[in-house]
Amino acid sequence: GQPALSPVAIFSQLGSLYTLAILLYLMFKVDWTKTMHRWLDHPALRRHKPEVL
């Protein structure tokens, strides 16, 4: 009887999420900083700027 949430299972899940994030980054090669600045400079978002930047 293995515990439902064994450390190995948790790490393997985190590992696949991390791998998926890397794959998405490699696929799209998004410059997140430029994208964020573009969104933040959007006129509609200027009024709703988050407090923490």
C-alpha positions as CSV (number, residue, x, y, z in Angstrom):
1,G,0.0,0.0,0.0
2,Q,1.7,3.1,-1.2
3,P,0.4,6.5,0.1
4,A,-1.9,8.3,-2.4
5,L,0.4,11.3,-2.5
6,S,3.9,9.9,-2.4
7,P,6.8,12.4,-3.0
8,V,7.7,10.5,-6.2
9,A,4.2,11.1,-7.6
10,I,4.2,14.7,-6.7
11,F,7.7,15.3,-8.2
12,S,6.8,13.4,-11.4
13,Q,3.7,15.7,-11.8
14,L,5.8,18.8,-11.1
15,G,8.3,17.6,-13.6
16,S,5.8,17.1,-16.3
17,L,4.3,20.6,-15.7
18,Y,7.8,22.0,-15.9
19,T,8.6,20.1,-19.0
20,L,5.4,21.3,-20.6
21,A,6.2,24.9,-19.8
22,I,9.6,24.5,-21.4
23,L,8.1,22.9,-24.5
24,L,5.6,25.7,-24.8
25,Y,8.4,28.3,-24.5
26,L,10.5,26.5,-27.1
27,M,7.6,26.2,-29.4
28,F,6.5,29.8,-29.3
29,K,9.6,31.6,-28.1
30,V,7.5,34.3,-26.7
31,D,9.2,37.4,-25.4
32,W,7.1,37.7,-22.3
33,T,8.5,41.0,-21.3
34,K,7.7,42.7,-24.6
35,T,4.2,41.1,-24.5
36,M,3.5,42.3,-21.0
37,H,4.6,45.8,-21.9
38,R,2.4,45.7,-25.0
39,W,-0.6,44.6,-22.9
40,L,0.1,47.2,-20.2
41,D,0.4,50.0,-22.8
42,H,-2.9,49.0,-24.3
43,P,-5.3,52.0,-23.8
44,A,-8.1,49.8,-22.5
45,L,-5.8,48.4,-19.8
46,R,-4.3,51.8,-18.8
47,R,-7.3,52.4,-16.5
48,H,-7.0,48.9,-14.9
49,K,-3.3,48.8,-14.3
50,P,-2.5,46.3,-11.5
51,E,-1.1,47.9,-8.3
52,V,1.9,45.7,-8.2
53,L,4.1,45.7,-11.3
